[in-house]
């Protein structure tokens, strides 16, 4: 894939439902998101349509239902969003971002060891 689409915060919630269960019907996406949002079904279906137009989601028809599936792996979008966040908030500087995250979060011993392991691999 040449260009990774920009995904809004609302679209991320829809994508997470699709990554968790795919293929997935629009009714099932509505059911999942109705538990955690105040969105009406039409809003959720609009978000699905946007994701299809952006090339993040594909669909197939099964009778009168649409079954949606991801066209982009979750890890690819996470990586792109991370790069965008780094550029936008920290002007592309990784060290201040890591320092901010480490200083502002309570890390378990396991998390600290994992960070050490990742840095030593680099």
C-alpha distance (Angstrom), angle and dihedral (degrees) to the residues before:
residue distance angle dihedral
X1 . . .
X2 3.76 . .
X3 3.81 102.9 .
X4 3.77 127.3 27.8
X5 3.81 111.1 -144.3
X6 3.79 122.7 -123.9
X7 3.79 109.4 -109.7
X8 3.80 121.7 -155.9
X9 3.79 122.1 -134.9
X10 3.82 90.8 -104.1
X11 3.79 91.4 48.6
X12 3.82 89.4 52.7
X13 3.81 89.6 62.6
X14 3.79 90.2 52.5
X15 3.81 91.5 46.3
X16 3.81 91.2 51.8
X17 3.81 90.2 55.4
X18 3.82 89.9 49.2
X19 3.82 93.4 47.5
X20 3.81 90.3 49.0
X21 3.81 95.4 49.9
X22 3.74 120.9 19.7
X23 2.85 135.4 -155.8
X24 3.80 88.5 30.9
X25 3.79 132.0 172.7
X26 3.77 121.9 -124.5
X27 3.80 88.4 -118.3
X28 3.80 90.3 56.7
X29 3.83 90.9 49.3
X30 3.82 88.2 51.3
X31 3.81 90.2 49.0
X32 3.83 92.5 50.7
X33 3.81 95.9 45.4
X34 3.80 94.9 42.7
X35 3.80 87.2 68.7
X36 3.80 93.9 57.4
X37 3.83 105.2 26.8
X38 3.78 138.9 44.0
X39 3.81 92.1 -130.2
X40 3.77 121.0 132.1
X41 3.82 118.7 -129.1
X42 3.81 92.7 -103.9
X43 3.82 90.7 58.8
X44 3.80 91.5 51.7
X45 3.80 91.8 48.4
X46 3.81 89.5 50.1
X47 3.81 89.2 53.6
X48 3.82 89.6 50.4
X49 3.81 89.9 52.0
X50 3.82 90.9 50.2
X51 3.80 91.3 50.8
X52 3.81 90.4 51.2
X53 3.83 90.5 50.4
X54 3.80 90.6 49.1
X55 3.79 90.9 52.4
X56 3.80 94.6 -118.1
X57 3.81 94.5 112.6
X58 3.77 134.7 35.2
X59 3.78 129.1 -164.9
X60 3.76 143.0 -161.1
X61 3.75 128.4 -162.3
X62 3.77 122.9 -117.5
X63 3.77 109.0 -175.9
X64 3.79 105.1 -54.0
X65 3.80 93.6 -21.6
X66 3.77 130.9 90.5
X67 3.78 117.8 -138.5
X68 3.80 114.1 -156.2
X69 3.79 128.0 -154.8
X70 3.82 133.1 176.5
X71 3.79 119.8 -98.6
X72 3.81 91.5 -171.7
X73 3.77 126.5 54.4
X74 3.78 115.7 -117.6
X75 3.81 92.2 -124.2
X76 3.81 91.8 56.0
X77 3.81 92.3 53.9
X78 3.80 91.5 43.9
X79 3.81 90.3 53.1
X80 3.83 92.6 48.6
X81 3.80 92.7 46.4
X82 3.81 90.1 49.1
X83 3.81 91.1 52.8
X84 3.80 90.8 48.0
X85 3.81 91.7 49.2
X86 3.80 91.6 48.1
X87 3.82 91.9 51.8
X88 3.80 94.8 42.7
X89 3.80 100.2 44.5
X90 3.80 105.2 24.1
X91 3.83 100.0 27.5
X92 3.78 88.9 -115.8
X93 3.81 95.5 -57.8
X94 3.79 111.1 136.3
X95 3.81 99.3 -170.7
X96 3.84 96.3 62.4
X97 3.80 90.6 46.1
X98 3.79 93.3 52.5
X99 3.80 91.5 44.1
X100 3.80 91.3 51.0
X101 3.79 93.0 48.3
X102 3.81 94.2 46.3
X103 3.81 93.4 46.1
X104 3.80 95.8 45.6
X105 3.80 99.1 45.0
X106 3.78 131.5 68.1
X107 3.79 104.1 -123.8
X108 3.78 125.0 -160.9
X109 3.78 120.8 -133.5
X110 3.82 87.9 -106.5
X111 3.81 92.0 53.5
X112 3.81 91.4 48.9
X113 3.80 90.9 50.0
X114 3.80 90.7 48.8
X115 3.81 90.8 51.4
X116 3.81 90.3 49.6
X117 3.81 90.1 49.4
X118 3.81 92.5 49.8
X119 3.80 92.5 48.4
X120 3.79 93.6 47.1
X121 3.83 89.6 52.1
X122 3.81 89.4 54.5
